[in-house]
Amino acid sequence: MIEFSRDGNRLICQLENEIVVLEPWGPDGIRVRASMGRTIIPGLFSALIDQKNNKPVINIDNQTASLQHGDLIACMDQKGCLCFSSVSRGAELLAEQPVHHISIPARVYKSLQGNLFHLDCNFKAYDDEKLFGLGQHQHGKLNQKGCVIELIQRNSEITIPFMVSSRGYGFLWNNPALGRVELGCSSTRWVAEAAPQIDYWITTGTETSDILSHYADVTGHAPEFPEWASGFWQSKLRYSSQDELETTAREYVSRGLPLSVIVIDFFHWTLQGDWQFDPRYWPDPAGMVKRLEKMGIKVMVSVWPTVNRLSKNFPEMWRKNYIVRNKHGAAAQMYFVDNKAEDGVYVHYYDSTHPGARKFIWEQVRKNYFKHGIKIFWLDACEPEMMPFHPDNLLFDAGDGLAIANIYPLENVRGFYDGMKAEGEQNPFFLCRSAWAGSQRYGAAVWSGDIYSTFDALRAQVRAGLNMAISGIPWWTTDIGGFRGGNPDDPIFRQLMVRWFQYAVFCPLFRNHGHRQPNTSDFNGAPNEVWSFGDEAYGIIKDYMFLRERLRPYVNKHMKKASSKGLPLMRPLFLDFPSDPVCFDVDDEFMFGPDYLIAPVMDQDTTSRMVYLPCGEKWTNAWTGETFEGGSRVKVNAPLAIIPVFTRGDSRLPIENLGLLH
């Protein structure tokens, strides 16, 4: 039995033991919520921003009902199954699919403790469909059809449960619960391990760019991109003192190298949870910041969410429930090292879902960093990284760990964003190791985590970065050269650094970081400055640093569009060439804005590669001036100094006088 009714702009579908609510949400978008309870629970955590003044067309008859909003229409049949179609195309986009046509519906609830359910939501699979987005994963695939993707935050694995289909829709699983999505050949299944109700959002558009714009409208646009952020960033495992940091910065200046940001990484603090400089090694942070600013260099500092029990802040944070609690076992969440421990200590994580905890952390950061002039923060380990990670054992202020743990990175950056805005900062910028749907609205730039220093890892990052772009995160980067390993004296690693630098020039952020070998006893790691990899590599890297400088006006221009329109600077070919079916299968090239096609070299000892040039355009090899018609594959020479780049139409790349072809 099913009963339909209208409540304002909402369509209410009351089944025998389930209620389903549909409402218009953003351009050409519809939000679906369903529950085994008698009502939909309001106020649950959502990535979606409230949408007002949406006027749908709702039709109800005895057996079926529909809600149309813009070009998207949702129809529910007499069994309670939903089907979504494009009005202008008259084509089905996506439809729920019962698990069994007699006994198991598309939406499946298994009761847990309290008001939580184990949820399955099942949809049709389409043989010709290609699926993109879903955050950042290291499986090395762009099209994720056929994959099973865990919905869990881990170092280098980022859950953003939004995907774009080649069929012309975008889909957000608006649920911060742990779970998975199965993108199979027989069905697509979204699973939440523990949640009170089903909540998802779907949109359509004439092109993929429309879908991304709609997604930004409902989850939030990135702030305006600060111009300084498009320059070169220097980092290493850590600079252990103020003197070492300033000496490195002066060396960049003396060599005439561009440098926008230099980074102070971990163990600059007294203890984890103090959120302050150790005065033995950082005696004058305010003076340091002023001296570096005079050289045109900004300072970024790493802020971790971990709290040592010996920290001066721990007693108050514990008393006020600002610390994540465990249901069973010891109170702490990870065994790690700290400044004053000979071996290791157990550390806790502050609860980013607690409004008071967010304000408390920001107040420490404001007093101990911001007041010294530091306005760029690196929010590391914000998955949160717990080893082992057992979310079912965690209790947050916002609820059970299984039900809400995926929002930790979003709430973490939100606290810093709110704090910076309260201080009058207009466009806060944060480098984060994890994110969730909507993180972009809080100024979250994301990097690909602690990946390995290998060519295999480089290949995976190209696909990972493009999927992040499709996931609504326009500010993205990697550790140039990878994080884990890499000996600056190793010829193979030097080659990798060159190839990675070439790729990074055409990433939204241009950032050098890594834990180089051999290890050092003071957690410094081996050198990682651009002159550390031999004369040949240095000569090539230096030229690409200056190429990036010439590209910065272009980067800043199109990053403004990323903020206003939700269209990323670095993107898959199909975003610009949706009518060329081949572009949906190309996963080793990308567009850098609308004008440049980039084909990075990702294999050791490779001096040429094949490049696909999309249909409908004339393409020019930026290095040789040779022109080609689109719709073809061409073999391109790529000696160590050259990354294949093609310009579109009459565009030109500012490569004159770089010396790369000499």
Secondary structure, DSSP 8 states (H G I E B T S, - for coil): -EEEEEETTEEEEEESS-EEEEEE-STTEEEEEEESSSS--TT---S-----S---EEEE-SS-EEEEETTEEEEE-TTS-EEEEETTTTEEEEEB--SBTTTB-SEEEEE-STT-EEEEEEEE--TT--EEESSB-SS--SS-TT-EEEE--BTTBB---EEEETTSEEEEE---SSEEEEE-SSEEEEEEEEESSEEEEEEE-SSHHHHHHHHHHHH-------GGGGSEEE--S---SHHHHHHHHHHHHHTT----EEEE-SS-BSSTTT-SB-TTT-S-HHHHHHHHHHTT-EEEEEE--EEETTSTTHHHHHHTT-B-EESSS-S--EEE--TT-SS-EEEEEB-TT-HHHHHHHHHHHHHHTGGGT--EEEE-STTT--SS--GGGEEETTEEHHHHGGGHHHHHHHHHHHHHHHTT-SS--EEES---TTGGGGTEEEE--S-BSSHHHHHHHHHHHHHHHHTT---EE--BT-SB---TT-HHHHHHHHHHHHHHHTSSSEEE--BBSS--TTS--B--STTTT-HHHHHHHHHHHHHHHHHHHHHHHHHHHHHHH---SEE-HHHH-TT-GGGGT--S-EEETTTEEE----STT--EEEEEE-TTSEEEETTT--EEESSEEEEEE--TT---EEEETT-----TT--TT-
